[in-house]
Amino acid sequence: MRTPIQLILASLSLSAALLCGAVWANTSTAVPTSGPAAATALAATAAVGTPASASTSNSDTAAVDNPYGLGALWAQGDAVAKITLLILVLMSVGSWYVIFTKFAEQSRMRQHGKAAQGDFWAAASLRQAAAGLDAASPYRFITEKGLESANRHEGLLSNVDFNTWVSMSLQRALGTVQSRLQDSLAVLATVGSTAPFVGLFGTVWGIYHALVKIGMSGQASIDKVAGPVGEALIMTAIGLAVAVPAVLGYNWLVRRNKAVMEEINAFGADLHAVLLSSTKK
């Protein structure tokens, strides 16, 4: 008793044998084996085979030379398409530059904060403590502004409460540091919000050219519309590829800025208390 799998294999073997026999019979009938008829058949076969080989070679070359890649987009695009692509490239380069530079700046501020927390409060005086910090440290900048405000509390400014005057000076210094941290973040916000629309403009322009080519050719064949439509889709993809990193980088840097400012605000509060206790009025 044969299993169903064995029956299926037997059926397939029988079918293959019958097919091979039919092909052999047709071949022996169509092509004579000897005489003038055989020579004529062989010549016809060679004549038919030569164009087939040539067409195969041409198709291989066409497959290698892709007319719808990025190179073709730049070579076949008009001035508007090239300007749109350049704008997207500049947006991408600018956003990545801002991401890397702001990350490096935030890392330096964190290092300045560690230095300030390490030796600053062990100094004999605030002036000495400020001198021990790096010249580019925001902590030194805030300390110097606090000391300057304490020394300037005279004349008309003496009518202002000393606590209020020092608090106002420190708040202005903290606001300056926060403003420096937020520099260039507007570039990321702008790129993230406008790059998709720039890519969409390239898409609309590409579809417009596709419709123009269809109207000029009088037929909607694939070779007339594939290039412009492909150009339109590439513009959309590039616009999204520019916008997504800018948005993610903006959110990431804003979160890091918040953490840095929390440390600086805590330092400012401690400095305010030290200024009030060490200055006699």
C-alpha positions as CSV (number, residue, x, y, z in Angstrom):
1,M,0.0,0.0,0.0
2,R,1.6,3.3,-1.2
3,T,1.4,6.4,0.8
4,P,-0.1,9.7,-0.7
5,I,3.4,11.2,-0.9
6,Q,4.7,8.2,-2.9
7,L,1.7,8.4,-5.3
8,I,2.4,12.1,-5.9
9,L,6.1,11.5,-6.6
10,A,5.2,8.7,-9.0
11,S,2.7,11.0,-10.8
12,L,5.3,13.7,-11.1
13,S,7.9,11.3,-12.5
14,L,5.4,10.0,-15.1
15,S,4.5,13.5,-16.2
16,A,8.1,14.5,-16.6
17,A,8.8,11.5,-18.7
18,L,5.9,12.2,-21.0
19,L,6.9,15.9,-21.3
20,C,10.5,15.0,-22.3
21,G,9.2,12.5,-24.9
22,A,7.0,15.1,-26.5
23,V,9.8,17.7,-26.6
24,W,12.2,15.1,-28.2
25,A,9.5,14.2,-30.8
26,N,8.9,17.9,-31.8
27,T,12.6,18.6,-32.1
28,S,13.3,15.6,-34.3
29,T,10.4,16.5,-36.5
30,A,11.1,20.3,-36.9
31,V,14.9,20.0,-37.5
32,P,16.1,17.5,-40.0
33,T,19.2,15.6,-39.2
34,S,20.9,15.5,-42.6
35,G,20.8,17.0,-46.1
36,P,20.0,20.5,-47.3
37,A,17.0,20.8,-45.1
38,A,19.2,20.3,-42.0
39,A,21.6,23.0,-43.2
40,T,18.8,25.4,-43.8
41,A,17.2,24.7,-40.4
42,L,20.6,25.2,-38.7
43,A,21.1,28.5,-40.5
44,A,17.7,29.7,-39.5
45,T,18.3,28.7,-35.9
46,A,21.6,30.6,-35.9
47,A,20.0,33.7,-37.5
48,V,17.3,33.6,-34.8
49,G,19.8,33.0,-32.0
50,T,22.0,36.0,-32.9
51,P,19.4,38.7,-32.2
52,A,18.3,36.9,-29.1
53,S,21.9,37.0,-27.7
54,A,22.2,40.6,-28.7
55,S,19.0,41.5,-27.0
56,T,20.1,39.7,-23.8
57,S,23.3,41.6,-23.7
58,N,21.5,44.9,-24.2
59,S,19.1,44.1,-21.4
60,D,22.0,43.3,-19.1
61,T,23.6,46.6,-19.9
62,A,20.3,48.4,-19.3
63,A,19.9,46.7,-16.0
64,V,23.3,47.9,-14.9
65,D,22.8,51.5,-16.1
66,N,19.8,52.5,-13.9
67,P,18.3,55.7,-15.4
68,Y,16.2,56.4,-12.3
69,G,18.9,56.7,-9.5
70,L,20.2,59.6,-7.6
71,G,22.7,60.4,-10.3
72,A,20.0,60.5,-12.9
73,L,17.9,62.7,-10.6
74,W,20.6,65.3,-10.5
75,A,21.6,64.9,-14.3
76,Q,18.0,65.1,-15.6
77,G,16.5,67.5,-13.1
78,D,15.9,71.1,-14.0
79,A,17.0,74.1,-12.0
80,V,14.1,74.0,-9.6
81,A,14.7,70.3,-8.7
82,K,18.4,70.9,-8.2
83,I,17.8,73.9,-5.9
84,T,15.2,72.0,-3.9
85,L,17.7,69.1,-3.5
86,L,20.5,71.5,-2.5
87,I,18.2,73.1,0.1
88,L,17.5,69.7,1.7
89,V,21.2,68.8,1.7
90,L,22.0,72.1,3.4
91,M,19.2,71.6,6.0
92,S,20.6,68.1,6.8
93,V,24.2,69.3,7.1
94,G,23.1,72.3,9.3
95,S,21.0,70.1,11.6
96,W,23.7,67.5,12.2
97,Y,26.3,70.3,12.8
98,V,24.0,71.8,15.5
99,I,23.4,68.4,17.1
100,F,27.1,67.6,17.4
101,T,28.2,71.1,18.5
102,K,25.5,71.4,21.2
103,F,26.2,68.0,22.5
104,A,29.9,68.9,22.9
105,E,28.9,72.2,24.6
106,Q,26.6,70.4,27.0
107,S,29.4,67.9,27.8
108,R,31.8,70.7,28.6
109,M,29.3,72.3,30.9
110,R,28.8,69.0,32.8
111,Q,32.6,68.9,33.2
112,H,32.6,72.5,34.5
113,G,29.9,71.5,36.9
114,K,31.9,68.6,38.3
115,A,34.9,70.9,38.8
116,A,32.8,73.5,40.6
117,Q,31.2,70.9,42.9
118,G,34.6,69.5,43.7
119,D,36.9,72.3,44.9
120,F,34.8,75.5,44.7
121,W,33.2,75.3,48.2
122,A,36.5,74.4,49.9
123,A,38.1,77.7,48.9
124,A,38.9,80.5,51.4
125,S,36.8,83.1,49.6
126,L,34.5,83.4,46.7
127,R,37.1,85.4,44.8
128,Q,39.6,82.7,45.2
129,A,37.1,80.0,44.3
130,A,36.1,81.8,41.1
131,A,39.8,82.2,40.1
132,G,40.2,78.4,40.4
133,L,37.6,77.7,37.7
134,D,38.1,77.7,34.0
135,A,37.7,81.0,32.2
136,A,34.9,79.5,30.0
137,S,33.0,78.0,32.9
138,P,29.5,79.2,33.3
139,Y,29.9,78.7,37.1
140,R,32.8,81.2,37.1
141,F,30.6,83.6,35.1
142,I,27.8,83.4,37.6
143,T,30.1,83.8,40.6
144,E,31.8,86.9,39.1
145,K,28.4,88.4,38.4
146,G,27.3,87.7,42.0
147,L,30.5,89.3,43.4
148,E,30.1,92.3,41.1
149,S,26.6,92.9,42.3
150,A,27.6,92.7,45.9
151,N,30.4,95.3,45.3
152,R,28.1,97.6,43.3
153,H,25.4,97.9,46.0
154,E,26.0,101.5,46.7
155,G,24.7,104.9,45.7
156,L,21.2,104.7,44.3
157,L,21.4,100.9,44.4
158,S,21.8,101.0,48.1
159,N,18.1,101.9,48.4
160,V,17.3,98.4,47.0
161,D,17.3,95.6,49.5
162,F,20.6,93.7,49.3
163,N,18.9,90.4,49.1
164,T,16.7,91.5,46.3
165,W,19.6,93.1,44.4
166,V,21.8,90.0,44.6
167,S,18.9,87.8,43.6
168,M,18.2,90.0,40.5
169,S,21.8,89.9,39.5
170,L,22.1,86.1,39.8
171,Q,18.9,85.6,37.9
172,R,20.2,87.7,35.1
173,A,23.4,85.7,35.0
174,L,21.4,82.4,35.0
175,G,19.2,83.7,32.2
176,T,22.3,84.5,30.1
177,V,23.7,81.0,30.6
178,Q,20.3,79.5,29.7
179,S,20.2,81.6,26.5
180,R,23.6,80.4,25.5
181,L,22.5,76.8,25.9
182,Q,19.4,77.4,23.7
183,D,21.4,79.0,20.9
184,S,21.0,77.2,17.5
185,L,18.2,75.0,18.8
186,A,15.9,77.1,16.6
187,V,17.7,75.7,13.6
188,L,16.6,72.2,14.5
189,A,13.1,73.3,15.1
190,T,13.0,75.1,11.8
191,V,14.4,72.1,9.8
192,G,12.1,69.6,11.5
193,S,9.0,71.6,10.7
194,T,9.9,72.8,7.1
195,A,11.9,69.9,5.6
196,P,8.8,67.7,4.9
197,F,7.2,70.6,3.1
198,V,10.3,71.2,1.0
199,G,10.3,67.6,0.0
200,L,6.6,67.8,-0.7
201,F,7.3,70.7,-3.0
202,G,9.8,68.5,-4.9
203,T,7.1,65.9,-5.1
204,V,4.6,68.3,-6.6
205,W,7.2,69.6,-9.1
206,G,8.1,66.0,-10.2
207,I,4.4,65.1,-10.7
208,Y,4.0,68.3,-12.7
209,H,6.8,67.3,-15.0
210,A,5.3,63.8,-15.4
211,L,2.0,65.3,-16.5
212,V,3.8,67.6,-19.0
213,K,5.6,64.6,-20.5
214,I,2.4,62.7,-20.8
215,G,0.7,65.6,-22.6
216,M,3.7,66.1,-25.0
217,S,4.0,62.4,-25.8
218,G,0.3,61.8,-26.1
219,Q,0.6,58.5,-24.3
220,A,0.9,57.5,-20.7
221,S,3.6,54.9,-21.1
222,I,5.8,53.9,-18.2
223,D,9.0,55.2,-19.8
224,K,7.5,58.7,-20.0
225,V,6.4,59.0,-16.4
226,A,8.7,56.7,-14.4
227,G,11.6,59.3,-14.2
228,P,9.6,62.2,-13.0
229,V,7.5,60.1,-10.6
230,G,10.6,58.5,-9.2
231,E,12.1,62.0,-8.8
232,A,9.0,63.0,-6.9
233,L,9.2,60.0,-4.5
234,I,12.9,60.5,-3.9
235,M,12.3,64.2,-2.9
236,T,9.6,63.1,-0.4
237,A,12.0,60.5,1.1
238,I,14.8,63.0,1.4
239,G,12.6,65.5,3.0
240,L,11.5,63.0,5.7
241,A,15.1,61.8,6.2
242,V,16.1,65.4,6.9
243,A,13.2,66.2,9.2
244,V,13.2,63.2,11.5
245,P,16.8,63.5,12.8
246,A,16.3,67.2,13.4
247,V,13.1,66.7,15.5
248,L,14.7,63.8,17.5
249,G,17.9,65.8,18.0
250,Y,15.9,68.9,19.2
251,N,14.0,66.9,21.8
252,W,17.1,65.2,23.0
253,L,19.1,68.4,23.4
254,V,16.3,70.2,25.1
255,R,16.1,67.4,27.7
256,R,19.9,67.6,28.2
257,N,19.6,71.4,28.6
258,K,17.1,70.9,31.3
259,A,19.3,68.6,33.3
260,V,22.3,71.0,32.9
261,M,20.2,74.0,34.0
262,E,19.0,72.2,37.1
263,E,22.6,71.8,38.2
264,I,23.4,75.5,37.5
265,N,20.3,76.7,39.2
266,A,21.2,74.7,42.3
267,F,24.7,76.3,42.2
268,G,23.1,79.7,41.9
269,A,20.9,79.2,45.0
270,D,23.9,78.0,47.0
271,L,26.0,81.0,45.8
272,H,23.2,83.4,46.8
273,A,23.1,82.1,50.3
274,V,26.9,82.4,50.6
275,L,26.8,86.0,49.3
276,L,24.2,87.0,51.8
277,S,26.1,85.4,54.7
278,S,29.6,86.5,53.8
279,T,28.8,90.2,52.9
280,K,28.2,92.6,55.8
281,K,25.7,95.3,55.2
